[in-house]
């Protein structure tokens, strides 16, 4: 796998040259700066380099990539609205129909996996108390006067 320099738009290219993959398969590891993956426009903010580990196999006209992505993701808690970072490990399998001389660009598929790993309802911790519905005080930081008056 080759990781090409960012294009004119500052977007990274992650390419696999099919003719360089042996029949027994190929294990590859690389990492990239999240700013080169163009994730900001999707409001997804990794705070660490994105580590990619993959096993690539080919058979006839099919290339199969089993990938593991590891990174830290910055999120906003749905209960208390605090920003927090959470480690993410996601696994995916990609299948491509190829010719022996093809070069497969995995960039869009990897970007999609990162976006899909973002939780629908991010919560900073399972014990998060959230905000007071009356005054908006973050109850993780302490009790508010609304609770004392109740």
C-alpha positions as CSV (number, residue, x, y, z in Angstrom):
1,X,0.0,0.0,0.0
2,X,1.3,3.4,-0.7
3,X,0.2,6.5,1.1
4,X,0.5,9.4,-1.4
5,X,1.1,13.0,-0.5
6,X,-2.0,15.1,-0.2
7,X,-3.5,16.3,-3.5
8,X,-4.1,19.9,-4.4
9,X,-7.1,19.9,-2.1
10,X,-5.0,18.7,0.8
11,X,-6.6,15.2,0.7
12,X,-4.6,12.1,1.3
13,X,-4.6,9.1,-1.2
14,X,-4.3,5.6,0.2
15,X,-3.5,3.3,-2.8
16,X,-3.0,-0.4,-3.2
17,X,-1.1,-1.6,-6.3
18,X,-2.8,-4.9,-7.2
19,X,0.3,-6.3,-9.0
20,X,2.4,-5.9,-5.8
21,X,0.1,-8.1,-3.7
22,X,1.5,-11.7,-3.5
23,X,-0.8,-14.7,-3.6
24,X,-0.1,-15.4,0.1
25,X,-1.4,-11.9,0.9
26,X,0.2,-8.8,2.2
27,X,0.1,-7.2,5.7
28,X,0.5,-3.4,5.7
29,X,0.5,-0.8,8.5
30,X,0.5,2.9,8.1
31,X,-0.8,6.1,9.7
32,X,-1.9,9.5,8.5
33,X,-2.7,12.9,9.9
34,X,-6.5,13.2,10.3
35,X,-6.4,16.7,8.7
36,X,-5.4,15.0,5.4
37,X,-8.6,12.9,5.4
38,X,-10.9,15.8,4.9
39,X,-13.2,14.9,7.8
40,X,-13.9,18.4,9.1
41,X,-16.6,19.1,6.6
42,X,-18.5,16.1,8.2
43,X,-17.9,17.5,11.7
44,X,-15.8,14.5,12.7
45,X,-12.6,15.4,14.5
46,X,-10.0,12.7,15.2
47,X,-7.4,14.1,17.7
48,X,-4.7,11.6,17.0
49,X,-3.0,10.1,13.9
50,X,-5.2,7.5,12.2
51,X,-3.4,4.2,12.4
52,X,-4.3,1.6,9.7
53,X,-3.4,-2.0,9.9
54,X,-4.7,-4.3,7.1
55,X,-4.3,-7.7,5.5
56,X,-4.7,-7.6,1.7
57,X,-5.5,-10.7,-0.4
58,X,-6.3,-11.3,-4.0
59,X,-8.0,-14.1,-5.9
60,X,-8.7,-13.9,-9.6
61,X,-10.2,-10.5,-10.1
62,X,-11.1,-9.7,-6.5
63,X,-9.0,-7.8,-4.0
64,X,-10.1,-8.1,-0.3
65,X,-8.8,-5.8,2.4
66,X,-9.4,-6.5,6.1
67,X,-8.7,-3.3,7.8
68,X,-8.4,-2.1,11.4
69,X,-8.5,1.6,12.1
70,X,-7.3,3.1,15.5
71,X,-7.6,6.7,16.6
72,X,-8.9,9.2,19.2
73,X,-12.2,10.9,18.3
74,X,-13.2,14.3,19.8
75,X,-16.9,14.4,20.6
76,X,-19.5,16.5,22.4
77,X,-21.4,14.7,25.2
78,X,-25.2,14.6,24.4
79,X,-26.0,14.9,28.1
80,X,-23.6,17.5,29.6
81,X,-22.4,19.1,26.3
82,X,-18.7,18.8,27.4
83,X,-16.1,18.0,24.8
84,X,-14.2,14.7,25.4
85,X,-11.9,12.4,23.5
86,X,-12.6,8.7,23.1
87,X,-10.5,5.9,21.7
88,X,-12.0,4.2,18.6
89,X,-11.1,0.9,17.1
90,X,-13.1,-0.1,14.0
91,X,-12.8,-3.1,11.7
92,X,-14.0,-3.3,8.2
93,X,-13.6,-5.5,5.2
94,X,-13.5,-4.1,1.7
95,X,-13.9,-6.0,-1.6
96,X,-12.9,-4.6,-4.9
97,X,-13.2,-6.0,-8.5
98,X,-9.9,-5.4,-10.1
99,X,-7.6,-6.1,-13.1
100,X,-4.0,-7.1,-12.4
101,X,-2.7,-3.6,-13.3
102,X,-5.2,-1.6,-11.3
103,X,-4.4,0.7,-8.4
104,X,-7.2,0.8,-5.8
105,X,-7.7,4.0,-3.9
106,X,-9.1,3.2,-0.4
107,X,-9.3,6.8,0.8
108,X,-13.1,7.3,0.4
109,X,-13.9,3.9,2.0
110,X,-11.6,4.6,5.0
111,X,-13.1,8.1,5.4
112,X,-16.6,6.6,5.3
113,X,-15.7,4.0,8.0
114,X,-14.4,6.9,10.2
115,X,-17.6,8.9,9.8
116,X,-19.8,5.8,10.5
117,X,-17.9,5.1,13.7
118,X,-19.1,8.3,15.2
119,X,-21.8,7.4,17.8
120,X,-25.3,8.6,17.2
121,X,-25.5,9.7,20.9
122,X,-22.0,10.3,22.3
123,X,-21.8,10.2,26.1
124,X,-18.7,11.2,28.0
125,X,-19.1,8.5,30.7
126,X,-21.8,6.1,31.7
127,X,-22.3,7.9,35.0
128,X,-22.8,11.4,33.3
129,X,-25.6,13.3,35.1
130,X,-26.2,15.8,32.3
131,X,-27.5,19.3,32.7
132,X,-30.1,20.6,35.1
133,X,-33.3,21.1,33.1
134,X,-34.1,24.3,35.0
135,X,-30.8,26.3,35.1
136,X,-28.5,24.4,32.7
137,X,-25.8,23.7,35.4
138,X,-23.6,20.7,34.5
139,X,-24.5,18.3,37.3
140,X,-21.2,16.4,36.9
141,X,-19.5,19.6,38.4
142,X,-21.8,19.8,41.4
143,X,-25.3,20.3,42.5
144,X,-27.2,23.5,41.5
145,X,-29.6,25.6,43.6
146,X,-32.5,24.1,41.8
147,X,-31.9,20.7,43.5
148,X,-31.5,22.3,46.9
149,X,-34.9,24.1,46.6
150,X,-36.7,20.9,45.4
